[in-house]
Amino acid sequence: MRYCDNNRMASSIHGLNKRNLIFLVIAVIIASAILHGRNLPVKPIAILPPRTITYTVSSGDAVTIFFGGDTMLGDAAMSLISKKGYSEPLSNVSYITSSADVAIVNLEAPVTTRGKPISAEKARLFRQHPYALTALANAGIDIFMLANNHILDYGPEGLMDTLKEIEQHKLAGSGAGLKEQEARRGIVMQFDFTEPHLSSLKVGLLSYMEMYKDYTEKYRFFSGPNSPGVAALTEDSLRQDIKSMRPLVDVLIVSPHWGDDYKPVRQLQSYFGRLAIDLGADAVIGHHSHSHQIVEIYKGRPILYSIGNFVFGSKSSMQYEAAGGEKRRFCCGMPVTVNIDVMRRAIKTVELIPVLTNNYVVRFIPRRPDTGEAHAVLEQLRRDSNINNRNFEVIHAADGPRGRIAF
């Protein structure tokens, strides 16, 4: 007859349940971190000093920085470009970029003629010829945000070529590099004034991409300690990078590539956008959704969740569905100019500029909508964003209606 110690058995079961409970709690924490895009604690990397780029400006009242969304001169737009050249898609909007003191866009494809597709499973693969970068530079664009889900479409070679081309054009890139330190390296725009009594104004820029599952596990877009890629949007990176950059600049702007195509703002965007402000950013300007999203004023600072496309040479079924009538507002880009008060060393206004970007309508040459349509888009954005009229007004500029948010 087998002897059974009930107390020992009960103790064993209790211990097993306790161990299982511990493992379950750990599993839930890990799953929650992955689900919400919030990384588990990792060892901080040594932050590189930001790259400083100096610009000389004559006006001492305000500095204007233009931000344009997803930009790519290739893919379906080659039918136009092959006939009329790389500058043609920019012909209706280059006056906006060239009139700013600095112009920044999200460069949504590598600049390369070589490399292999990163995966046969990736649905959309983009790249653009070096001539595209020349056209963008000629349009007055100075800085390219590179932390996006296409910059490694043609592998590390494509990224390396892009970085090389940007340097050769004497421009700057933010958000990608040959290793994590380089990808997370910030940019400082230093504005020197011709008036001798004014000290330099410094504006910082940090760029990241949301840690989408496929780009983390399958395509491996994110940089590592010794591997090329983009800067990952995580709590740790935001905390460390903003802490390092904040004392060096008067104004700090964080620009994430996040959210879903043609969809409303997700909770993850709201979480990271507000976190960036809490940590010391003066503005958050996002992109990726291909259409504009709402604006939030959080603690007196703007979060522009997505400014949509700028000059993007692709077509999509969503654009096709939105091509007619009232629905075409759905594919309006919303580039912005950030106007910084020189004396206050703070953002004075943000101007939102509706640009019609639906390629089934504009045939790869984005343009400003007519007055009535632009006004309707801006009023709808104000209502959706729940911004009161005191902060948000529609102004009638020389090129048509713009939305102005004052601070």
DAMO-V991172 format. One line per field, one symbol per residue. ss: DSSP state (h for helix, s for strand, l for the rest). phi: phi as a letter, one per 40 degrees, with the letter a starting at -180 (. if undefined). burial: # if it has 9 or more other C-alpha atoms within 8 Angstrom, else .. Layout:
BEGIN
ss: ???
phi: ???
burial: ???
END
This chain:
BEGIN
ss: lllllhhhhhhhhhhhhhhhhhhhhhhhhhhhhhhhllllllllllllllsssssssllllsssssssssssllhhhhhhhhhhlllhhhlllhhhhhhllssssssllsslllllllllllllllsslhhhhhhhhhllllssslllllllllhhhhhhhhhhhhhhlllssslssllhhhhlllssssssslllllllssssssssslllhhhhhllllslsllslsslsllhhhhhhhhhhhhllllssssssslllllllllhhhhhhhhhhhhhlllssslsllllsllssssllssssllslssssllllhhhhhlllhhhhhhhssssssssssllllsssssssssssllhhhhllllslllhhhhhhhhhhhhhhhllllllssssssllsssssssl
phi: .ccbccccccccccccccccccccccccccccccccgbccdbccccccdccbbbbbbccbcabbbcbbccbabafccccccccbgcccccccbccccccccabbbcccacbabbgbdcaccccbbbaacddccccccccgcbbbcbcacbcbdbgdcccccccccccccfbabbhaacaddcccccbbcbbcbcccccccbbbcbbbabdccdccccccfcccbdbbcibcccbccccccccdccdccbcbbbbbcbagbdfbccccccccccccdcdchccabbbahcgbcbcbbbbfgbcbccacgcbbbcbbacccccccbfccccdbccbcbbcbbccccfaccabbcbcbcbcccbcfgbdacccdccccccccccccccfbccccbbcbbccchcbcbbbb
burial: ........#....................#..##..###.......#..#......#..#.##############.##.##....#####.###..##.##############.#.##......######.######.#########################.###.#.#######################.......###########...##..######..####################..############....#..###.###.##.####################..###############...##.##....##.############..################.#.######...###.###.##..#.#...####.....######..
END
